[in-house]
Amino acid sequence: MNVDARISKAWRKRMLFLLFMFSGVGAWFLSDGYIYWPNEAVRHGEYVEIKDALIEEGKAVDEESSSVRLAWERHAREKGYKSKIPKERTDEGINEQRSIGWVMIIGSALFALWIGWNHTRRVQAEGETIIGASGERVELNSIIAIDRKKWDNKGIAYAIYTDGEKQRRLTLDDHKFEGCEEIILEAEKRIKARKKV
């Protein structure tokens, strides 16, 4: 038998979705840390100056006063800002956004490399030998059982085989490596044939 089970489209789509999600979150944190939060910190500084000046002059009691809001809205229009009162953004908070962003981006880059590396792997059947994703070589006739407990939910089966006096298992992940089911069916056919004898 000859089978060459390579990375499936479903697995690739799932991994690429996760990659874009993680890198998107990282980019979002970095844009907050380098652009939006520092800009908001500047606007907040201007807001505090306006508020403190009005309170000192006795034109406002506190930041809840309508005169503070009106003065800010006027200032925001002149500067081309949004009229919403800016939040305080501390240096600590900004640095935290940057740190999280870089961790997510570096993690995404490593994840992308891992996805690429997985595309170099495959499960093969060449004649009477199965070559697993990690390079292990298993003779088809040495398989004594197929464990399908995870088959329905995850598309994973384990080929239980004998290696000398030891029993080992070979992972056959059809969700990840499309074509493994052909190997599983052939192994099961041979197991049944041996039981009849």
C-alpha positions as CSV (number, residue, x, y, z in Angstrom):
1,M,0.0,0.0,0.0
2,N,1.1,3.5,-0.7
3,V,-0.3,6.5,1.2
4,D,1.2,10.0,1.6
5,A,-0.9,11.8,4.3
6,R,0.0,15.5,4.4
7,I,-1.3,18.5,6.4
8,S,-5.0,18.8,5.9
9,K,-6.8,22.0,4.7
10,A,-9.0,21.9,7.9
11,W,-5.9,21.9,10.2
12,R,-4.2,24.6,8.1
13,K,-7.2,26.9,8.2
14,R,-7.6,26.4,12.0
15,M,-3.9,27.2,12.7
16,L,-3.9,30.2,10.3
17,F,-7.1,31.5,12.1
18,L,-5.3,31.3,15.4
19,L,-2.2,32.9,14.0
20,F,-4.1,35.9,12.6
21,M,-6.1,36.2,15.9
22,F,-2.9,36.2,18.1
23,S,-1.0,38.5,15.8
24,G,-4.0,40.8,15.5
25,V,-4.3,41.0,19.3
26,G,-0.6,41.8,19.5
27,A,-0.9,44.5,16.9
28,W,-3.8,46.0,18.8
29,F,-1.8,46.1,22.0
30,L,1.2,47.6,20.2
31,S,-0.9,50.3,18.5
32,D,-2.4,51.2,22.0
33,G,1.1,51.2,23.5
34,Y,2.8,53.3,20.9
35,I,0.1,55.4,19.3
36,Y,-3.3,55.7,21.0
37,W,-2.5,55.7,24.7
38,P,0.5,58.1,24.5
39,N,-1.7,60.5,22.4
40,E,-4.5,60.1,25.0
41,A,-2.0,60.8,27.8
42,V,-1.1,64.1,26.1
43,R,-4.8,65.0,25.7
44,H,-5.4,64.1,29.4
45,G,-2.6,66.4,30.4
46,E,-4.3,69.2,28.5
47,Y,-7.6,68.4,30.1
48,V,-6.1,68.4,33.6
49,E,-4.6,71.9,33.0
50,I,-8.0,73.2,31.8
51,K,-9.9,71.6,34.8
52,D,-7.3,72.8,37.4
53,A,-7.3,76.4,36.0
54,L,-11.1,76.6,36.2
55,I,-11.2,75.2,39.7
56,E,-8.5,77.7,40.8
57,E,-10.4,80.6,39.2
58,G,-13.6,79.5,41.0
59,K,-15.4,78.8,37.8
60,A,-15.8,75.1,38.6
61,V,-16.2,73.1,41.8
62,D,-14.7,69.8,40.5
63,E,-14.2,67.9,37.2
64,E,-18.0,67.0,37.2
65,S,-18.8,70.7,36.7
66,S,-20.5,71.6,33.4
67,S,-18.0,74.5,32.9
68,V,-15.1,72.0,32.8
69,R,-16.9,69.8,30.2
70,L,-17.8,72.9,28.0
71,A,-14.2,74.2,28.3
72,W,-12.8,70.8,27.2
73,E,-15.2,70.5,24.3
74,R,-14.2,73.9,23.1
75,H,-10.5,73.1,23.4
76,A,-11.1,69.7,21.7
77,R,-12.8,71.4,18.7
78,E,-9.9,73.9,18.3
79,K,-7.3,71.1,18.4
80,G,-9.4,68.6,16.3
81,Y,-9.7,66.1,19.1
82,K,-12.8,64.0,19.9
83,S,-15.0,65.7,22.5
84,K,-14.9,62.7,24.8
85,I,-12.9,63.4,28.0
86,P,-9.6,61.5,27.7
87,K,-8.7,58.9,30.2
88,E,-5.5,59.1,32.3
89,R,-2.9,56.8,30.7
90,T,0.2,56.3,33.0
91,D,3.7,55.4,31.8
92,E,3.3,52.1,33.6
93,G,0.0,51.3,31.7
94,I,1.5,52.3,28.4
95,N,4.6,50.1,29.0
96,E,2.3,47.2,30.0
97,Q,0.4,47.5,26.6
98,R,3.7,47.5,24.8
99,S,5.1,44.5,26.7
100,I,1.9,42.5,26.1
101,G,1.9,43.5,22.4
102,W,5.5,42.3,21.9
103,V,5.0,39.0,23.7
104,M,2.0,38.4,21.5
105,I,3.9,39.3,18.3
106,I,6.9,37.2,19.2
107,G,4.7,34.3,20.2
108,S,2.8,34.7,16.9
109,A,6.1,34.6,15.0
110,L,7.2,31.4,16.8
111,F,3.7,29.9,16.2
112,A,4.1,30.7,12.5
113,L,7.4,28.9,12.4
114,W,5.8,25.9,14.2
115,I,3.0,25.8,11.6
116,G,5.6,25.9,8.8
117,W,7.6,23.1,10.4
118,N,4.5,21.0,10.7
119,H,4.0,21.4,6.9
120,T,7.3,19.5,6.5
121,R,5.9,16.5,8.3
122,R,3.6,13.7,7.0
123,V,2.5,10.1,7.6
124,Q,3.3,7.6,4.9
125,A,2.7,4.0,4.1
126,E,5.2,2.4,1.8
127,G,4.5,-1.2,1.0
128,E,4.3,-3.0,4.3
129,T,5.8,-0.1,6.4
130,I,4.1,2.9,8.0
131,I,6.3,5.9,8.6
132,G,4.9,8.1,11.4
133,A,5.0,11.9,11.6
134,S,8.1,11.7,13.9
135,G,9.9,9.2,11.6
136,E,9.0,6.0,13.5
137,R,8.8,3.0,11.2
138,V,6.1,0.4,11.9
139,E,5.4,-2.8,10.0
140,L,1.7,-3.1,9.1
141,N,1.6,-6.7,10.4
142,S,3.0,-5.7,13.8
143,I,-0.2,-3.7,14.5
144,I,-2.3,-5.7,16.9
145,A,-5.1,-3.2,17.7
146,I,-6.5,0.2,16.7
147,D,-7.7,2.5,19.5
148,R,-10.4,4.8,18.1
149,K,-11.5,6.4,21.4
150,K,-10.6,9.9,20.0
151,W,-11.7,9.2,16.4
152,D,-15.3,10.6,16.5
153,N,-14.4,13.9,18.3
154,K,-10.8,14.6,17.1
155,G,-10.1,12.3,14.1
156,I,-7.2,10.6,16.0
157,A,-6.6,6.9,16.3
158,Y,-3.7,5.0,17.8
159,A,-2.2,2.0,16.2
160,I,-1.0,-0.4,19.0
161,Y,1.9,-2.4,17.7
162,T,4.6,-4.8,19.1
163,D,8.2,-3.8,19.1
164,G,10.0,-6.9,20.4
165,E,8.4,-7.7,23.7
166,K,7.0,-4.2,24.2
167,Q,3.8,-2.7,23.0
168,R,3.9,0.8,21.6
169,R,1.5,3.1,19.9
170,L,1.6,5.1,16.7
171,T,-0.5,8.2,16.4
172,L,-2.6,8.4,13.2
173,D,-4.2,11.9,13.2
174,D,-6.5,12.1,10.2
175,H,-7.6,15.6,11.1
176,K,-4.0,16.9,10.9
177,F,-2.6,14.5,8.3
178,E,-5.4,13.8,5.7
179,G,-5.2,10.3,4.4
180,C,-4.4,8.4,7.7
181,E,-7.8,6.8,7.6
182,E,-6.7,4.7,4.7
183,I,-3.8,3.3,6.8
184,I,-6.2,2.7,9.7
185,L,-8.7,0.8,7.6
186,E,-5.9,-1.4,6.1
187,A,-4.5,-2.2,9.6
188,E,-8.0,-3.1,10.9
189,K,-8.6,-5.3,7.9
190,R,-5.4,-7.2,8.6
191,I,-6.2,-7.5,12.3
192,K,-9.6,-9.0,11.5
193,A,-8.1,-11.4,9.0
194,R,-5.5,-12.7,11.6
195,K,-8.3,-13.2,14.1
196,K,-10.2,-15.5,11.7
197,V,-7.2,-17.7,11.2
